[in-house]
């Protein structure tokens, strides 16, 4: 059992808007952010080569949910992933080593592989694309150990009640991965509310995960959304996960669609009044190297918009996770809503400037310099 911090009658601090509290978190909790996830590795060709044309690859530990934690963990906040590992696997060892290096703690059972055809960690093989050659992603998830994640794997009272978590972050990927992970995410969301932990839910629709389970997942996602304090998704996520009408997916002529995005988010707010923040990213792909990138936030009934700006992209995977991570970092710090959105936008840009799937800021100044467009040499 890990040592935790137990505090009673802890004072609360306002979140995201001066003078008026949008949300509150309790001080002195051990973990700023925590998430359930299925950890795996991504293999990426060097020098933006296509997979079939490359013989040199870069390998990193990754998952959508842990990517979100990385902004806060890089800036000194303690974070936790709840997961599972394959016992004695060198891939599991690599994942653990890289999580430690990223200042992310982990808890999870070590499961016997069960022979060469048994459990393993997911492999994502993805190139970054170049110019008009789009990135391509191949998911190899047969036997994925994270698909067996369940609430009984963890000491919930210790993690939430004794040690404490400010924000539980859930993603539509782990929530849709299997029946077991769906039920695990539901149970974690309910536990979070019981212990006074804020819940963030990034819908993150994945068509292949939903195939054949549409009715089950639609009901589960609606229930998790009803428990969320922060709801995040793009136009496709809100439409396909929660059934709302909105702008056509695809991201062309974004600026002219902002009112349509607002209309969609207003529908979401009406259906899920318990949430206090609703966020979406705006992305138009000009080429693999150049995107228009913007964001919209509805917080406490007020709109905040980051108009799409042209950004340079080294690797697009993880940009949305960087946005979510930066937004939640602002929430943790009690910033005004507009400042939360700005930091989220810039954290997404930072993630897109790296081959890693996550933003890894050196300090807050680096993120704010990105927001201000200051690319001058820092000495």
C-alpha positions as MATLAB code, in Angstrom:
seq = 'XXXXXXXXXXXXXXXXXXXXXXXXXXXXXXXXXXXXXXXXXXXXXXXXXXXXXXXXXXXXXXXXXXXXXXXXXXXXXXXXXXXXXXXXXXXXXXXXXXXXXXXXXXXXXXXXXXXXXXXXXXXXXXXXXXXXXXXXXXXXXXXXXXXXXXXXXXXXXXXXXXXXXXXXXXXXXXXXXXXXXXXXXXXXXXXXXXXXXXXXXXXXXXXXXXXXXXXXXXXXXXXXXXXXXXXXXXXXXXXXXXXXXXXXXXXXXXXXXXXXXXXXXXXXXXXXXXXXXXXXXXXXXXXXXXXXXXXXXXXXXXXXXXXXXXXXXXXXXXXXXXXXXXXXXXXXXXXXXXXXXXXXXXXXXXXXXXXXXXXXXXXXXXXXXXXXXXXXXXX';
ca = [
       0.000    0.000    0.000;
       1.302    3.443   -0.934;
       1.453    6.217    1.627;
      -1.219    8.829    1.063;
      -2.306   12.123    2.517;
      -5.467   12.092    4.608;
      -7.094   15.441    5.279;
     -10.508   16.219    6.733;
     -12.427   19.472    6.314;
     -10.006   20.567    3.603;
     -10.727   24.043    2.210;
     -11.797   24.316   -1.402;
     -10.309   26.581   -4.048;
     -12.054   28.165   -7.058;
     -11.380   26.834  -10.526;
     -11.020   28.725  -13.790;
     -12.645   32.079  -13.147;
     -11.709   34.850  -10.760;
     -14.458   36.037   -8.483;
     -16.802   33.196   -9.338;
     -16.112   29.530   -8.844;
     -16.886   27.292  -11.808;
     -15.616   24.133  -10.116;
     -13.753   23.311   -6.946;
     -11.074   20.825   -6.001;
      -9.826   20.034   -2.520;
      -6.330   21.041   -1.570;
      -3.751   18.531   -0.366;
      -4.838   15.609   -2.519;
      -1.945   13.427   -3.584;
      -2.740   13.139   -7.283;
      -3.596   16.072   -9.498;
      -4.786   13.811  -12.320;
      -5.490   10.100  -12.639;
      -6.835    7.945  -15.443;
      -7.597    4.332  -16.316;
      -5.762    3.266  -19.446;
      -4.358    0.440  -21.536;
      -0.680    1.199  -22.035;
       1.111    0.148  -25.184;
       3.831    1.266  -27.560;
       3.885    3.237  -30.774;
       6.461    2.562  -33.476;
       7.205    5.493  -35.799;
       9.534    5.624  -38.813;
      12.312    8.169  -38.480;
      12.550   11.222  -40.745;
       8.828   11.152  -41.599;
       9.272    8.119  -43.835;
       6.332    5.861  -44.698;
       6.237    2.598  -42.748;
       6.759    0.389  -45.787;
       9.814    2.404  -46.876;
      11.622    2.591  -43.540;
      13.993    0.297  -41.668;
      14.642    2.593  -38.681;
      11.904    3.210  -36.132;
      11.376    5.179  -32.920;
       9.452    3.400  -30.131;
       7.609    5.101  -27.287;
       5.192    4.091  -24.512;
       1.825    5.660  -25.125;
      -1.926    5.759  -24.557;
      -4.461    8.496  -25.192;
      -5.274    8.831  -21.512;
      -1.706    8.944  -20.182;
      -0.890   11.519  -22.880;
      -3.366   13.902  -21.237;
      -1.639   13.563  -17.865;
       1.716   14.521  -19.334;
       1.267   18.307  -19.292;
       0.633   18.354  -15.539;
       3.266   15.698  -14.786;
       5.911   17.595  -16.793;
       5.136   20.718  -14.775;
       5.627   19.007  -11.435;
       2.160   17.705  -10.559;
       1.889   14.110   -9.372;
      -0.250   11.955  -11.674;
      -1.401    8.329  -11.682;
      -2.401    5.764  -14.298;
      -4.537    2.753  -13.419;
      -3.668   -0.059  -15.782;
      -2.491   -3.667  -16.240;
       0.839   -5.140  -17.293;
       2.066   -8.416  -18.749;
       4.311  -10.019  -16.163;
       8.023  -10.313  -17.105;
       7.409   -8.616  -20.466;
      10.246   -6.387  -21.724;
       7.589   -4.173  -23.303;
       5.920   -3.773  -19.901;
       9.324   -2.896  -18.454;
       9.848   -0.238  -21.148;
       6.402    1.220  -20.409;
       7.086    1.396  -16.668;
      10.493    2.995  -17.208;
       9.093    5.641  -19.533;
       6.158    6.432  -17.234;
       8.602    6.962  -14.358;
      10.695    9.244  -16.561;
       7.544   11.244  -17.332;
       6.776   11.682  -13.606;
       3.670    9.487  -13.893;
       3.028    6.876  -11.218;
       1.214    3.669  -12.059;
      -0.806    0.984  -10.354;
      -1.909   -2.280  -11.912;
      -1.722   -6.030  -11.743;
       1.070   -7.963  -13.453;
      -0.755  -10.664  -15.408;
       0.845  -13.893  -16.613;
       1.274  -13.886  -20.367;
      -0.213  -17.345  -20.738;
       2.120  -18.475  -23.519;
       3.066  -16.928  -26.860;
      -0.572  -16.552  -27.924;
      -1.656  -14.981  -24.638;
      -1.689  -11.419  -23.348;
       0.467   -8.577  -24.613;
       0.562   -4.804  -24.810;
      -0.895   -3.030  -27.822;
       1.312   -2.014  -30.742;
       0.483    1.068  -32.799;
       2.474    1.439  -35.994;
       2.094    4.983  -37.309;
       3.985    7.268  -39.625;
       3.833   11.060  -39.404;
       3.004   11.733  -43.033;
       4.650   14.433  -45.118;
       3.176   17.104  -47.383;
       0.179   15.657  -49.182;
       1.003   12.119  -47.983;
      -1.302   11.701  -45.010;
      -0.256    9.961  -41.772;
      -1.337    6.334  -41.491;
      -2.029    4.407  -38.295;
      -2.249    0.634  -37.909;
      -3.562   -0.640  -34.561;
      -2.402   -4.115  -33.541;
      -4.369   -4.919  -30.388;
      -4.938   -8.697  -30.400;
      -4.569  -10.094  -26.886;
      -4.315   -6.608  -25.362;
      -3.994   -6.990  -21.603;
      -5.633   -3.621  -20.917;
      -8.938   -4.920  -22.278;
      -9.353   -6.886  -19.029;
      -9.143   -3.803  -16.774;
     -11.796   -3.838  -14.032;
     -12.624   -1.873  -10.890;
     -11.767   -4.834   -8.634;
      -8.108   -4.455   -9.649;
      -7.751   -1.346   -7.455;
      -8.161   -0.240   -3.847;
     -10.680    2.506   -4.551;
     -11.052    3.713   -0.965;
      -7.303    4.188   -0.600;
      -6.798    5.828   -3.994;
      -9.770    8.196   -3.862;
     -10.472    8.469   -0.150;
      -7.089    8.375    1.587;
      -4.640    9.575   -1.054;
      -7.082   11.627   -3.091;
      -7.389   12.715   -6.730;
      -8.250   16.210   -7.945;
      -9.463   15.173  -11.416;
     -10.262   11.730  -12.824;
      -9.805   11.801  -16.600;
     -11.698    9.301  -18.749;
     -11.401    8.772  -22.482;
     -13.786    7.237  -24.969;
     -11.030    4.865  -26.066;
     -10.608    3.009  -22.778;
     -14.358    3.357  -22.121;
     -15.163    1.559  -25.395;
     -12.337   -0.975  -25.548;
     -14.266   -3.901  -24.056;
     -17.302   -4.622  -21.897;
     -14.951   -4.885  -18.908;
     -13.318   -1.506  -19.476;
     -16.693    0.124  -20.112;
     -17.933   -1.068  -16.726;
     -14.628   -0.076  -15.110;
     -14.915    3.511  -16.379;
     -18.525    3.750  -15.212;
     -17.578    2.489  -11.760;
     -14.609    4.879  -11.534;
     -16.775    7.855  -12.516;
     -19.300    6.950   -9.823;
     -16.526    6.496   -7.247;
     -15.063    9.874   -8.193;
     -18.361   11.615   -7.509;
     -18.696    9.756   -4.204;
     -15.286   11.020   -3.066;
     -15.634   14.570   -4.348;
     -13.270   14.162   -7.322;
     -13.924   16.107  -10.520;
     -14.523   14.029  -13.658;
     -13.214   14.920  -17.113;
     -14.532   12.941  -20.095;
     -12.989   13.167  -23.575;
     -15.463   11.319  -25.818;
     -12.781   10.273  -28.352;
     -14.991    8.232  -30.705;
     -13.383    5.182  -32.324;
     -15.573    3.479  -34.935;
     -13.856    0.080  -34.737;
     -14.421   -0.076  -30.957;
     -18.123    0.739  -31.334;
     -18.884   -1.786  -34.080;
     -21.520   -4.240  -32.840;
     -21.769   -2.510  -29.426;
     -23.555    0.696  -30.413;
     -26.515    0.346  -28.046;
     -24.380   -0.654  -25.043;
     -21.790    2.080  -25.567;
     -24.329    4.793  -26.318;
     -26.003    4.148  -22.960;
     -22.678    3.927  -21.096;
     -21.276    7.127  -22.635;
     -24.449    9.025  -21.797;
     -24.203    7.879  -18.188;
     -20.533    8.858  -17.886;
     -21.296   12.221  -19.522;
     -24.022   12.822  -16.940;
     -21.375   12.465  -14.208;
     -18.745   14.637  -15.908;
     -17.682   18.115  -14.805;
     -15.686   18.663  -18.012;
     -16.830   17.327  -21.392;
     -14.411   17.376  -24.336;
     -14.966   16.272  -27.926;
     -14.842   17.304  -31.557;
     -17.832   17.559  -33.872;
     -17.738   13.838  -34.684;
     -17.459   12.814  -31.025;
     -20.517   14.740  -29.844;
     -22.600   13.539  -32.783;
     -21.649    9.853  -32.839;
     -21.196    9.239  -29.099;
     -24.051   11.298  -27.708;
     -26.378   11.701  -30.701;
     -26.329   15.483  -31.175;
     -26.642   17.367  -34.445;
     -23.701   19.498  -35.475;
     -21.416   20.688  -38.264;
     -20.211   18.297  -40.922;
     -17.076   16.454  -39.855;
     -13.954   17.196  -41.851;
     -12.809   20.613  -40.756;
     -13.111   22.749  -43.893;
     -13.772   26.498  -43.660;
     -13.651   26.331  -39.862;
     -14.143   30.007  -39.079;
     -17.523   30.052  -40.813;
     -18.653   27.044  -38.742;
     -17.954   28.435  -35.282;
     -21.594   29.372  -34.687;
     -22.601   25.864  -35.728;
     -20.126   24.432  -33.210;
     -21.607   26.683  -30.541;
     -25.093   25.461  -31.413;
     -23.986   21.850  -31.010;
     -22.293   22.528  -27.676;
     -25.392   24.389  -26.454;
     -27.401   21.237  -27.117;
     -24.883   19.242  -25.101;
     -25.041   21.703  -22.206;
     -28.839   21.523  -22.130;
     -28.750   17.727  -21.973;
     -25.870   17.536  -19.455;
     -26.336   20.476  -17.061;
     -24.087   18.986  -14.367;
     -20.990   19.667  -16.488;
     -19.458   23.101  -16.021;
     -17.037   23.143  -18.964;
     -17.575   22.013  -22.568;
     -14.627   22.115  -24.962;
     -13.949   21.250  -28.570;
     -10.948   21.593  -30.847;
     -11.030   22.919  -34.403;
      -8.667   21.413  -36.952;
      -8.373   21.901  -40.695;
      -5.647   19.912  -42.431;
      -3.858   21.902  -45.137;
      -1.117   19.280  -45.436;
       0.515   16.773  -43.103;
       2.870   19.605  -42.074;
       0.418   22.501  -41.856;
      -2.886   22.665  -39.996;
      -5.308   25.338  -38.914;
      -5.802   24.833  -35.158;
      -8.405   26.448  -32.927;
     -10.664   25.687  -29.974;
     -13.971   26.627  -28.340;
     -14.880   26.555  -24.651;
     -18.228   27.075  -22.951;
     -17.715   27.653  -19.220;
     -20.289   28.924  -16.740;
     -22.520   30.054  -19.596;
     -19.820   32.143  -21.296;
     -18.163   31.454  -24.643;
     -14.414   31.577  -25.305;
     -13.009   31.061  -28.808;
      -9.497   30.586  -30.102;
      -9.833   31.356  -33.795;
      -8.005   28.814  -35.978;
      -4.375   29.750  -36.614;
      -1.923   28.111  -38.981;
       0.557   25.875  -37.166;
       3.448   23.689  -38.304;
       3.108   19.995  -37.517;
       5.855   17.445  -36.995;
       3.434   14.708  -35.935;
      -0.295   15.267  -35.407;
      -1.009   12.299  -33.133;
      -1.641   13.475  -29.579;
      -2.532   17.080  -30.405;
      -6.020   16.680  -28.975;
      -4.602   14.973  -25.883;
      -2.214   17.889  -25.453;
      -5.149   20.288  -25.631;
      -7.059   18.348  -22.965;
      -3.968   18.151  -20.771;
      -3.326   21.884  -21.001;
      -6.974   22.738  -20.353;
      -7.061   20.524  -17.237;
      -3.755   21.947  -16.019;
      -5.442   25.329  -16.018;
      -8.375   23.910  -14.089;
      -5.983   22.470  -11.497;
      -4.386   25.888  -11.062;
      -7.667   27.748  -10.659;
      -7.130   29.880  -13.745;
      -9.825   31.883  -15.487;
     -11.643   29.947  -18.191;
     -10.102   31.933  -21.050;
      -6.604   31.264  -19.722;
      -7.405   27.533  -19.452;
      -8.439   27.507  -23.113;
      -5.333   29.399  -24.232;
      -3.011   27.045  -22.380;
      -4.869   24.055  -23.828;
      -4.581   25.407  -27.374;
      -0.838   26.007  -26.990;
      -0.254   22.614  -25.341;
      -1.850   20.985  -28.382;
       0.569   22.898  -30.620;
       3.462   21.742  -28.430;
       2.396   18.103  -28.788;
       2.208   18.519  -32.570;
       5.809   19.764  -32.613;
       7.138   16.455  -31.221;
       7.358   12.837  -32.382;
       6.058   11.880  -28.946;
       2.297   11.457  -28.599;
       2.187   13.926  -25.721;
       3.103   17.491  -24.826;
       6.158   17.671  -22.557;
       6.613   21.345  -21.617;
       9.882   22.442  -20.042;
       7.972   25.079  -18.082;
       4.815   27.179  -18.331;
       6.719   29.927  -20.172;
       7.414   27.593  -23.096;
       3.687   27.031  -23.541;
       2.832   30.727  -23.229;
       5.526   31.626  -25.760;
       3.842   29.248  -28.212;
       0.508   30.932  -27.568;
       2.041   34.375  -28.169;
       3.791   33.196  -31.344;
       7.221   33.847  -29.853;
       9.637   31.391  -31.497;
      12.768   33.406  -30.779;
      15.774   31.560  -29.354;
      15.580   31.244  -25.576;
      18.948   31.884  -23.904;
];
